[in-house]
Amino acid sequence: MAANDDLFGNAARAKKAPAEARKPAPPPGEEGYTAASIEVLEGLEPVRRRPGMYIGGTDETALHHLFAEVLDNSMDEAVAGHATRIEVFFEPDGFLSVTDNGRGIPVDPHPKFPKKSALEVIMCTLHAGGKFDSGAYQTSGGLHGVGVSVVNALSERLEVEVARAQTLYRQIFERGHPVGKLETVGRVANRRGTKVRFRPDPQIFKDVCKFSPARLFKMARAKAYLFGGVEIRWKCAPELLDPNGKTPAEAVFHFPGGLKDYLAADIEGKTQVADSFFVGRIDKAERHGSLEWAVAWLAHDDGFVHSYCNTIPTPDGGTHESGLRLALLRALKDHAERIGQGKRAGAITADDLMAGCAALISVFIREPEFQGQNKSRLMTVEASRIVENVVRDSFDHWLAASPAQAKNLLDWAIERAEDRLRRRAEKDVARKSATRKLRLPGKLADCTNTAAEGSELFIVEGDSAGGSAKQARDRASQAVLPLRGKILNVASATRDKMAANQQIGDLVQALGVATGAHYRAEELRYDKIIIMTDADVDGAHIASLLITFFYRQMPKLIEQGHLYLAVPPLYKLTQGAKTFYARDEVHRDEIIKKEFGRGKVEINRFKGLGEMMPQQLRDTTMAVGKRTLLKVGIVEEDREETADSVERLMGTKPEARFAFLQERAAFAAQADLVDL
């Protein structure tokens, strides 16, 4: 009991102890964290303390974003129908001014802040502006008070002039704070709108606190393309320009053609898959804002997509770009189904179609949702559906109205899809090196020369011809690859057939280069690729199939002068000690008439290269200095005609070949008579 009494007694004494003695000690690290630690940032101080939260950083891109914010406000006035002209002036002292002839920022006292003008509230308060209420702006590039107030906060000095009701007002700010109240300058009869003149704060931007005239020029010009109803006048102090640059001191931008003009300027001089652009504009799309687009496909260059929402660039894309991709892909596949090419087009993906696509798309929508304060990505879900529905319907009509261009585009997209799938299955083969042994096709008899220069690869038909060629060759510089029978016609074969074809695989492996866009000239293992087939109809057919393969899958090999045709003899003519070889019937008759006298001439017709003795094959067809080679090339001015002929004779449409034969029936009959 004594112990219990003592325990309760201790408890009683503890209850009587002072409160300070009973308070537990704070955990480590919390001693100095009190209400006094909570800092309250007022006005625009949060922007100056953390500029990256509002403009993405303090680098050169962020610096130029200030200009974009001010220019966007003037563009919103133009899009709303209240301004027709915007003037941009980069002044000698580093100030940049943007002036429009719109309505002008309101200057009357603000209802919630009666001691301040609406202009001061807009310039000094985040989230204050005229774009929260859709009655002031149907569509806009952002929230008026966010962008321009951020510019004010990050400027060393900012001056605003407003002309309203024939009266000019001015207010000056320094680092976000008003220097004085709004002042009335006086009467102006022929002026209206807003002028914002500012110089960035070197305390914020430090080493990059200097605008690039070339960059400002491009930004101003791009805005003019996005709305054909505005004229943008550019002016820059000559001493600020690079003397070696192309940026003019003065220019006027006005592009009634809109995005079509923009795209034409961007891809000038580049070869297109289709001759004309796919362009369109829809106002009040599904009772929302407007939509404009311009699209082209580049034959030999990488594509790009530049997208805009309410004239604001969205470099990270977003829902409007997603809608465009889906619309183009689905419309093209629907067109392929309508013309019976659905199976061939089945493998096309949006990436295949967009890889060479040069596209511009601009949407105007109410209350857009962006990712991040710098509006780099559009997040409005509804935009994807609207763009897809509108563009898909228009693209369907464009494809149906232009069958020739639609065919070019479809064939181009199918080729890209097949090339992508083929690359997935192929393994690039490198040249022999000291550290890596090259695996080559089993029937390839390679040359001992390890350098491509001076090396030759003879592609021959069958093992019999291959055996003769291997014995007739110069082992140091000539390699021989026998192929069995007729190679696959790649112009009409599916990607699966090409990927599974052993002969094509052996040929690609022997050459050491990949096909399509992954072809690399420096990896080609031989300087000359020589097609050597029998001098008869079957040989000519095999040669045609091989040339088609190189033309479709390795066109640069032809363009760079690596492909040749051997000219083997068809006849051997002997009379006594005289022996001559003739390549065809006409040549045979010429030799008989010129080289032989009276008497019987023994004429032997070679059924194939395999029947020729190695020495005969060497002397007539393979030995340098004695042989005849035909170089295969593409005449630049006949490039389109060549592509059309290959497609007509080797493509997927047998009716085209039938028509070709019908057109040349008289020629074929005459050829038969000559042969007889």
C-alpha positions in Angstrom: 0.0 0.0 0.0 2.9 2.3 0.7 4.1 1.9 -2.8 0.6 2.7 -4.2 0.2 5.7 -1.9 3.6 7.0 -3.0 2.5 6.5 -6.7 -0.8 8.3 -6.3 1.0 10.9 -4.2 3.5 11.5 -7.1 0.5 11.8 -9.5 -1.2 14.3 -7.3 2.0 16.4 -7.1 2.3 16.3 -10.9 -1.2 17.8 -11.3 -0.2 20.7 -9.1 3.0 21.4 -11.1 3.1 24.6 -13.4 1.8 24.2 -17.0 5.3 25.2 -18.4 6.8 22.3 -16.6 4.2 19.8 -18.0 4.6 21.0 -21.7 6.5 18.3 -23.7 9.7 19.5 -25.6 9.1 19.9 -29.4 10.6 17.3 -31.7 14.0 18.2 -33.2 13.8 20.7 -36.1 10.5 22.3 -35.1 11.9 24.7 -32.5 12.1 27.6 -35.1 9.0 26.8 -37.2 6.3 29.2 -35.9 3.7 31.5 -37.3 6.4 34.1 -37.9 7.9 31.6 -40.4 4.9 32.0 -42.7 5.7 34.5 -45.4 2.9 36.3 -47.2 3.8 37.5 -50.7 1.5 40.2 -52.0 0.8 41.7 -55.4 3.2 40.5 -58.0 6.0 39.5 -55.6 5.4 35.7 -56.2 6.2 36.2 -59.9 9.5 37.9 -59.2 10.4 35.3 -56.5 9.5 32.2 -58.7 9.4 33.4 -62.4 9.7 29.8 -63.6 6.2 29.0 -62.4 4.8 31.5 -64.8 7.0 31.6 -67.8 9.0 28.4 -67.5 12.3 29.8 -66.4 14.7 32.7 -66.9 16.4 31.6 -70.0 16.2 33.1 -73.5 13.0 31.2 -74.4 11.3 32.6 -71.2 12.5 36.1 -72.1 10.9 36.0 -75.5 7.7 34.6 -73.9 7.2 38.1 -72.4 6.8 39.4 -76.0 4.5 36.6 -76.8 2.2 37.5 -73.9 1.9 41.1 -74.9 1.5 40.3 -78.6 -1.2 37.7 -77.7 -3.4 40.4 -76.1 -3.3 42.5 -79.2 -4.0 39.4 -81.4 -7.0 38.7 -79.2 -8.4 42.1 -80.0 -7.9 41.4 -83.7 -9.5 38.0 -83.6 -12.5 39.5 -81.7 -12.9 42.0 -84.6 -11.8 45.1 -82.7 -8.3 45.6 -84.2 -6.9 45.4 -87.7 -3.3 46.6 -87.1 -0.5 45.7 -84.7 2.8 47.5 -84.6 6.0 46.0 -83.1 9.0 48.2 -82.5 12.3 47.1 -81.0 13.9 50.3 -79.9 17.6 51.2 -79.7 17.5 51.4 -75.9 16.3 47.8 -75.5 12.6 48.7 -75.0 10.1 46.7 -77.0 6.7 48.1 -77.8 3.5 46.5 -79.1 0.7 48.8 -80.3 -2.8 47.9 -81.5 -5.8 49.8 -82.7 -8.3 47.9 -80.7 -10.7 49.0 -78.0 -8.0 49.9 -75.4 -7.7 48.5 -71.9 -10.5 50.0 -69.7 -9.3 53.0 -67.6 -12.4 53.7 -65.4 -12.3 52.9 -61.7 -12.7 49.2 -60.9 -15.9 48.3 -59.0 -14.0 46.2 -56.4 -11.1 48.6 -56.1 -12.7 52.1 -56.6 -9.4 53.9 -55.8 -7.7 52.1 -58.7 -8.3 52.2 -62.4 -9.1 48.9 -64.2 -5.8 49.3 -66.1 -3.8 49.3 -62.8 -5.7 46.3 -61.5 -5.0 44.4 -64.7 -1.3 45.3 -64.6 -0.7 44.6 -60.9 -3.0 41.8 -60.0 -2.7 38.1 -61.0 -5.9 36.6 -62.4 -7.5 39.9 -63.2 -8.7 40.6 -66.8 -11.4 40.6 -69.4 -11.1 37.0 -70.5 -12.8 35.2 -67.7 -16.1 36.5 -69.0 -16.8 35.1 -72.4 -18.9 38.2 -73.2 -15.8 40.3 -73.6 -13.9 37.7 -75.8 -15.5 34.7 -77.5 -12.0 33.1 -77.8 -8.7 34.3 -76.4 -5.1 33.2 -76.1 -5.1 33.3 -72.3 -6.3 35.1 -69.2 -5.7 38.8 -69.8 -4.5 39.6 -66.3 -2.1 36.6 -65.9 0.1 37.2 -69.0 0.4 41.0 -69.0 0.8 41.2 -65.2 3.6 38.7 -65.3 5.3 40.8 -68.0 4.9 43.8 -65.7 6.4 42.0 -62.8 9.5 40.9 -64.7 10.1 44.2 -66.4 12.6 46.8 -65.2 10.2 49.4 -66.6 6.8 49.1 -68.3 4.7 51.9 -69.8 1.1 51.6 -70.9 -0.7 54.0 -73.1 -4.4 53.7 -73.8 -6.4 55.7 -76.3 -10.2 55.6 -75.6 -12.9 58.0 -76.5 -10.4 60.3 -78.1 -8.4 60.6 -74.9 -4.9 59.4 -74.2 -4.0 57.9 -70.8 -0.6 56.7 -69.5 0.7 54.8 -66.5 4.2 53.8 -65.7 5.4 50.7 -63.7 8.8 49.6 -62.4 9.3 45.9 -61.4 5.6 45.5 -61.1 4.9 48.5 -59.0 3.1 51.7 -60.2 5.3 54.7 -60.3 2.3 56.9 -60.1 -1.4 57.0 -60.7 -3.0 56.8 -64.1 -2.6 60.2 -65.8 -4.6 61.8 -68.6 -2.2 63.0 -71.3 -4.7 64.8 -73.4 -7.0 64.7 -76.4 -6.2 62.5 -79.5 -8.5 62.6 -82.4 -7.2 59.8 -84.7 -5.9 57.1 -82.3 -7.4 54.3 -80.3 -6.1 51.1 -78.7 -3.3 50.0 -76.4 0.5 50.4 -76.5 2.6 48.4 -74.1 6.3 49.4 -74.0 8.6 47.4 -71.7 12.2 46.5 -71.0 13.0 43.1 -69.2 14.6 43.3 -65.8 18.3 42.3 -65.8 17.9 41.3 -62.1 15.7 38.4 -63.3 17.1 37.5 -66.7 20.8 38.4 -66.0 23.0 37.2 -68.9 20.2 36.7 -71.4 18.4 40.0 -70.9 18.5 41.0 -74.6 15.9 40.2 -77.2 16.9 38.6 -80.5 15.6 40.7 -83.4 15.5 37.6 -85.7 13.4 35.7 -83.1 11.0 38.6 -82.6 10.6 38.9 -86.3 9.7 35.3 -86.8 7.2 35.4 -83.9 5.5 38.4 -85.3 5.3 37.0 -88.8 3.9 33.7 -87.5 1.1 35.5 -85.7 0.1 37.3 -89.0 -0.3 33.9 -90.7 -2.7 32.7 -88.0 -5.3 35.4 -88.6 -5.7 36.8 -92.1 -7.6 39.8 -90.9 -4.7 41.4 -89.2 -1.8 43.5 -90.5 1.4 43.4 -88.3 4.0 46.1 -88.9 7.6 45.2 -87.8 10.3 47.8 -87.1 13.7 47.4 -85.5 16.4 49.9 -84.8 19.1 49.2 -87.5 21.9 49.2 -84.9 20.3 46.2 -83.2 20.4 44.0 -86.3 23.0 41.5 -87.3 24.8 43.0 -90.3 25.2 39.5 -91.8 21.7 38.4 -90.9 18.5 38.4 -93.0 16.2 40.2 -90.6 14.9 43.4 -92.2 14.7 46.7 -90.3 11.0 47.2 -91.4 8.4 44.8 -92.8 4.6 44.5 -93.1 2.9 41.1 -92.6 -0.5 40.5 -94.0 -1.5 37.0 -95.2 -5.1 36.7 -96.4 -4.4 33.0 -97.3 -3.6 32.2 -93.7 -2.1 28.8 -93.0 -1.9 27.9 -96.7 0.5 30.8 -97.2 2.4 29.8 -94.1 2.9 26.2 -95.2 3.9 27.3 -98.7 6.7 29.5 -97.3 7.8 26.7 -94.9 8.2 24.0 -97.5 9.2 26.1 -100.5 11.5 24.1 -102.8 10.8 20.7 -101.3 9.3 17.8 -103.3 5.8 16.8 -102.4 4.1 13.4 -102.6 0.9 15.1 -103.8 0.9 18.2 -106.0 -1.6 20.3 -104.0 -2.1 21.1 -100.3 -4.9 19.7 -98.3 -6.3 22.9 -96.7 -9.6 24.0 -95.1 -11.3 26.3 -92.7 -14.5 25.8 -90.8 -16.2 28.6 -88.8 -18.4 27.8 -85.8 -17.4 24.1 -85.8 -20.1 22.3 -83.9 -21.2 25.7 -82.4 -17.7 26.2 -81.0 -14.9 28.3 -82.4 -13.2 28.0 -85.8 -10.7 25.6 -87.2 -8.2 26.0 -90.0 -5.6 23.6 -91.3 -3.0 23.2 -94.1 -1.3 19.8 -94.8 1.3 18.5 -97.3 3.4 15.4 -97.6 7.1 15.7 -98.3 8.7 13.0 -100.5 12.3 13.3 -99.2 12.2 15.3 -96.0 11.0 14.8 -92.4 7.7 16.3 -91.6 6.5 18.5 -88.8 3.3 19.6 -87.1 2.9 23.2 -85.8 -0.3 23.7 -83.8 -2.0 26.7 -82.3 -4.9 27.4 -80.1 -6.4 30.9 -80.1 -3.1 32.0 -81.9 -1.0 30.6 -79.0 1.7 28.1 -80.2 1.4 24.7 -78.6 4.9 23.1 -79.2 4.0 20.1 -77.1 0.9 19.4 -79.2 -2.2 18.3 -77.4 -5.8 17.2 -78.2 -6.1 19.2 -81.4 -3.0 17.4 -82.8 -4.4 14.0 -81.7 -7.6 14.7 -83.6 -5.7 15.7 -86.7 -3.6 12.5 -86.7 -6.7 10.3 -86.2 -8.6 12.1 -88.9 -5.9 11.8 -91.6 -5.2 8.1 -90.8 -8.9 6.9 -90.7 -9.9 8.9 -93.8 -6.9 7.4 -95.8 -7.7 3.9 -94.7 -11.4 4.4 -95.6 -10.3 5.6 -99.0 -8.1 2.5 -99.5 -11.1 0.2 -98.7 -13.3 2.0 -101.2 -10.7 1.4 -104.0 -10.0 -2.2 -103.1 -6.6 -1.5 -101.4 -7.7 -2.0 -97.8 -5.5 -5.1 -97.3 -2.4 -3.3 -98.5 -3.2 -0.3 -96.3 -3.9 -2.3 -93.2 -0.5 -1.9 -91.7 -0.3 1.9 -92.0 -0.1 3.7 -88.7 -0.4 7.3 -87.8 3.4 7.5 -87.4 3.9 6.2 -91.0 1.5 8.8 -92.3 2.8 11.7 -90.2 6.6 11.0 -90.6 6.7 13.1 -93.8 3.7 15.2 -93.1 4.1 19.0 -92.9 1.0 20.2 -91.1 -0.3 23.4 -89.6 -3.5 23.4 -87.5 -5.0 26.4 -85.7 -8.1 26.1 -83.5 -10.1 28.9 -81.8 -12.1 27.6 -78.8 -13.8 29.1 -75.8 -12.1 28.7 -72.4 -9.2 26.4 -73.5 -7.4 24.3 -71.0 -3.6 24.2 -71.2 -0.9 22.2 -69.5 1.3 24.6 -67.6 1.2 28.4 -67.4 3.2 28.8 -70.6 0.4 27.0 -72.5 2.7 24.5 -74.3 0.1 21.7 -74.6 -3.7 21.9 -75.2 -5.7 19.7 -72.9 -9.3 20.5 -73.9 -10.7 17.0 -74.5 -13.5 18.2 -76.7 -11.0 19.7 -79.2 -9.9 16.2 -80.3 -13.4 15.1 -81.3 -14.2 18.3 -83.1 -11.0 18.3 -85.1 -11.3 14.6 -86.0 -14.8 14.9 -87.2 -14.3 18.1 -89.3 -11.0 17.2 -90.8 -11.9 13.6 -91.5 -14.9 14.6 -93.5 -13.0 17.2 -95.5 -10.1 14.8 -96.2 -12.6 12.2 -97.5 -13.8 14.7 -100.0 -10.2 15.7 -100.9 -9.1 12.1 -101.6 -12.2 11.4 -103.7 -11.8 14.5 -105.7 -8.1 13.9 -106.5 -7.7 10.2 -107.3 -4.2 10.6 -108.8 -2.9 12.5 -105.8 -4.7 10.1 -103.4 -3.0 7.2 -105.1 0.4 8.8 -104.7 -0.2 9.4 -101.1 -1.6 5.9 -100.4 1.3 4.2 -102.2 3.8 6.4 -100.3 2.2 5.6 -96.9 2.1 1.9 -97.7 5.8 2.0 -98.7 6.7 3.6 -95.4 4.7 1.1 -93.4 6.3 -1.8 -95.3 9.7 -0.3 -94.8 9.1 0.1 -91.1 8.1 -3.6 -90.8 11.0 -4.7 -92.9 13.5 -2.8 -90.8 12.2 -4.5 -87.8 13.0 -7.9 -89.3 16.3 -7.0 -90.9 19.7 -6.9 -89.3 22.2 -4.5 -90.8 25.4 -6.3 -91.9 28.6 -4.5 -91.4 31.8 -4.8 -93.5 34.5 -7.3 -92.4 36.7 -5.9 -89.7 39.4 -7.1 -87.4 37.1 -7.3 -84.5 34.0 -8.8 -86.1 33.6 -11.6 -88.5 31.0 -11.0 -91.2 28.3 -13.7 -91.7 27.5 -14.0 -95.4 25.1 -16.0 -97.5 26.4 -19.6 -98.0 26.4 -19.5 -101.8 28.3 -16.2 -102.0 31.8 -16.5 -103.3 33.4 -13.4 -101.9 36.5 -11.6 -103.2 39.7 -11.2 -101.2 39.6 -7.4 -101.5 38.2 -6.1 -98.3 37.7 -2.5 -99.6 34.6 -1.6 -101.5 36.6 0.4 -104.0 37.4 -1.7 -107.0 35.3 -4.7 -105.8 32.5 -6.1 -107.9 29.5 -8.4 -107.2 28.1 -10.4 -110.0 24.5 -11.5 -109.4 23.8 -14.6 -111.5 20.9 -16.9 -112.2 21.2 -20.4 -110.7 24.0 -22.7 -109.5 25.1 -23.7 -113.0 25.8 -20.2 -114.1 27.2 -19.5 -110.7 29.7 -22.4 -111.1 31.0 -21.0 -114.4 31.2 -17.5 -113.0 33.1 -18.5 -110.0 35.7 -20.2 -112.1 35.9 -17.3 -114.6 36.2 -14.5 -112.1 39.1 -12.6 -110.8 39.2 -13.8 -107.2 40.9 -10.6 -105.9 38.2 -8.2 -106.9 35.1 -10.1 -108.2 32.5 -11.8 -106.0 29.7 -14.0 -107.3 26.2 -14.5 -105.8 24.0 -17.2 -107.4 20.2 -16.7 -107.0 17.8 -19.5 -107.6 15.2 -18.8 -110.3 13.3 -15.5 -110.6 13.5 -13.1 -107.7 10.3 -11.9 -106.0 8.6 -8.9 -107.7 8.8 -6.4 -104.9 6.5 -3.9 -106.7 3.5 -6.2 -106.1 4.6 -8.3 -103.1 3.4 -7.8 -99.6 5.7 -6.9 -96.8 5.3 -10.3 -95.3 6.5 -12.0 -98.5 9.5 -9.7 -98.8 10.5 -10.3 -95.2 10.2 -14.1 -95.7 12.0 -14.3 -99.1 15.4 -16.0 -98.8 16.8 -14.6 -102.0 16.1 -11.0 -101.0 17.5 -11.7 -97.6 20.7 -13.2 -99.1 21.1 -10.3 -101.5 20.6 -7.6 -98.9 23.1 -9.4 -96.6 25.7 -9.8 -99.3 25.5 -6.1 -100.2 25.9 -5.1 -96.5 23.3 -2.3 -96.6 19.8 -1.9 -95.4 16.9 -1.0 -97.6 14.7 2.1 -97.8 15.4 5.1 -95.6 18.1 3.1 -93.7 20.3 2.7 -96.8 23.8 3.9 -96.0 26.2 4.3 -99.0 29.3 4.0 -96.8 28.2 0.5 -95.8 28.0 -0.9 -99.4 30.5 -3.7 -99.8 31.1 -3.4 -103.5 31.7 -0.6 -106.0 29.9 -2.3 -108.9 26.8 -4.4 -108.6 26.6 -6.3 -111.9 23.4 -8.2 -112.9 24.6 -11.1 -115.2 21.7 -13.1 -116.6 21.2 -15.3 -119.7 20.9 -13.4 -123.0 17.2 -14.5 -123.6 13.7 -13.6 -122.6 13.9 -15.3 -119.2 17.2 -13.6 -118.5 15.7 -10.2 -119.4 12.8 -10.9 -117.1 15.0 -11.8 -114.2 17.1 -8.7 -114.9 13.9 -6.6 -114.8 12.9 -8.0 -111.5 16.3 -7.3 -110.0 16.3 -3.7 -111.3 12.8 -3.2 -109.9 14.2 -4.4 -106.5 17.0 -1.9 -106.5 14.8 0.9 -107.8 12.2 0.4 -105.1 14.3 -0.7 -102.2 17.7 0.9 -102.8 17.2 3.9 -105.2 20.4 5.6 -104.0 22.5 2.7 -105.2 21.3 3.4 -108.7 21.5 7.2 -108.4 25.1 6.9 -107.2 26.1 4.8 -110.2 26.7 1.4 -108.7 24.3 -0.8 -110.8 25.3 -2.4 -114.1 24.0 -5.0 -116.6 26.5 -7.4 -118.0 26.1 -8.2 -121.8 26.8 -11.9 -122.3 26.8 -13.3 -125.9 23.9 -15.2 -127.2 25.8 -16.8 -130.2 29.2 -18.2 -130.9 30.3 -17.9 -134.5 33.2 -20.0 -135.9 34.7 -20.6 -139.3 37.9 -22.4 -139.3 40.2 -20.5 -136.9 38.0 -17.5 -136.7 35.8 -17.2 -133.6 33.4 -14.3 -132.8 30.6 -13.8 -130.2 27.3 -12.0 -130.9 25.1 -10.6 -128.3 21.8 -10.9 -130.4 20.5 -11.7 -133.9 21.2 -8.3 -135.4 24.8 -8.4 -134.1 25.1 -12.0 -135.4 24.2 -10.9 -138.9 26.5 -7.9 -138.8 29.5 -10.1 -137.8 28.7 -12.7 -140.5 28.5 -10.1 -143.2 31.6 -8.2 -142.0 34.0 -10.9 -140.7 33.3 -14.1 -142.6 33.8 -14.9 -146.3 32.3 -17.6 -148.3 31.8 -20.9 -146.7 29.8 -22.3 -143.9 29.7 -20.4 -140.6 29.0 -22.6 -137.6 26.5 -20.9 -135.3 26.1 -22.1 -131.7 23.4 -20.5 -129.6 24.1 -20.5 -125.8 21.1 -21.7 -123.8 22.5 -20.0 -120.8 25.6 -18.9 -119.0 26.0 -22.3 -117.5 26.8 -23.7 -121.0 29.7 -21.4 -121.5 33.2 -22.6 -120.6 34.7 -20.4 -117.8 37.3 -19.1 -120.2 34.6 -18.1 -122.7 32.6 -16.3 -119.9 35.7 -14.5 -118.7 36.8 -13.3 -122.1 33.3 -12.2 -123.2 31.5 -11.0 -120.1 33.6 -10.6 -117.0 37.2 -9.6 -117.8 37.8 -5.9 -117.4 38.9 -4.4 -120.8 37.1 -7.1 -122.8 33.6 -7.0 -121.5 30.7 -4.6 -122.2 28.7 -3.2 -119.2 25.5 -1.2 -119.4 25.2 1.3 -116.6 21.7 1.6 -115.1 20.7 5.2 -114.2 17.7 7.4 -113.8 17.4 10.5 -116.0 16.3 13.4 -113.8 13.8 14.9 -116.2 12.3 11.4 -116.8 12.0 10.5 -113.1 8.2 10.7 -113.0 7.8 8.8 -116.2 10.1 6.1 -114.9 8.1 5.7 -111.7 4.9 5.5 -113.7 6.4 2.8 -116.0 7.6 0.7 -113.1 4.3 0.9 -111.4 2.5 0.1 -114.7 4.6 -2.9 -115.7 5.6 -4.3 -112.3 2.8 -3.1 -109.9 -0.3 -4.7 -108.5 -2.7 -4.0 -111.3 -2.5 -6.6 -114.1 -4.9 -4.6 -116.2 -2.2 -1.9 -116.6 0.2 -4.5 -118.1 -2.5 -5.9 -120.3 -3.2 -2.4 -121.7 0.6 -2.0 -122.2 0.8 -5.2 -124.3 -2.3 -4.2 -126.3 -0.7 -0.8 -127.1 2.4 -2.5 -128.4 0.9 -5.6 -130.1 2.2 -4.4 -133.5 5.7 -4.0 -132.2 5.6 -7.5 -130.6 4.4 -9.0 -133.9 7.2 -7.3 -135.9 9.7 -8.6 -133.4 8.5 -12.1 -133.9 8.9 -11.8 -137.7 12.4 -10.5 -137.3 13.3 -13.4 -135.1 12.0 -15.9 -137.6 
